[in-house]
Amino acid sequence: MPPIVVPPIGRVIESTTSTAVDLGRPAVFDLADVRPTVVNDAPATYAPGTRTLVTWSATDASGNATTANQWITLKAPGTNTVP
């Protein structure tokens, strides 16, 4: 049975320049492996005006793997509106 991955919540950041974003940490649960390997495919920085899908992957000691997604959005200052 693969691990269960709950990704961090999506982030909306306001910036005029490319910037690094603190993604947070996913919650990962596995019945057989208390420390599955967790990685993501996030870029080092995000460009203004972009919406990027970050995929988190967890693999346990038996080789079972699963993924979960997190959205990172970088907007120009003053353009973020409440839904």
C-alpha positions in Angstrom: 0.0 0.0 0.0 1.5 3.4 -1.0 2.0 6.3 1.4 -0.7 8.9 1.8 0.5 12.4 0.9 -1.4 15.6 1.9 0.3 18.5 0.2 0.8 21.9 1.7 -1.9 24.5 0.8 -1.4 26.5 -2.4 0.3 29.8 -2.1 -0.4 33.2 -3.7 2.6 35.5 -3.5 2.8 39.1 -4.7 6.2 40.2 -6.2 7.6 42.2 -9.1 10.7 40.0 -9.4 11.4 36.2 -9.6 11.4 34.9 -6.0 11.9 31.8 -4.0 8.8 30.6 -2.2 8.5 28.6 1.1 6.4 25.7 0.0 5.8 24.3 3.5 5.9 20.5 4.1 3.4 17.8 3.2 1.9 15.5 5.7 3.0 11.9 4.8 1.6 8.7 6.4 2.6 5.1 5.7 1.7 2.0 7.6 5.0 0.1 7.0 7.6 2.9 6.7 7.7 5.7 9.3 10.0 7.8 7.1 9.2 7.5 3.5 11.3 9.5 1.0 9.6 12.8 0.1 10.6 14.9 -2.9 9.1 17.6 -5.1 9.7 19.1 -8.5 9.5 22.7 -7.5 11.8 25.2 -9.3 14.2 27.3 -7.3 12.4 30.5 -8.1 9.0 31.6 -9.5 8.5 34.3 -12.1 5.9 37.0 -11.8 2.6 36.3 -13.6 3.0 32.5 -13.4 1.0 29.7 -11.8 3.1 26.6 -11.2 2.0 23.1 -10.3 4.3 21.5 -7.8 4.1 17.7 -7.5 5.1 16.1 -4.2 6.1 12.4 -4.3 6.4 10.0 -1.4 8.1 6.5 -1.8 8.2 4.0 1.1 10.9 1.3 1.7 8.9 -1.2 -0.3 9.0 1.0 -3.4 5.3 2.0 -3.2 4.9 5.6 -4.4 2.2 8.2 -4.6 1.9 11.9 -5.5 0.0 15.0 -4.6 -0.1 18.5 -6.1 0.2 22.1 -4.8 -0.3 25.3 -6.8 2.1 28.3 -6.4 0.9 31.5 -8.0 3.1 34.7 -8.3 1.2 37.9 -9.0 2.0 41.6 -9.4 1.5 43.6 -6.2 -2.1 44.8 -5.9 -3.5 42.3 -8.3 -4.5 39.6 -5.8 -8.2 39.9 -5.2 -10.4 38.0 -2.7 -12.5 35.3 -4.4 
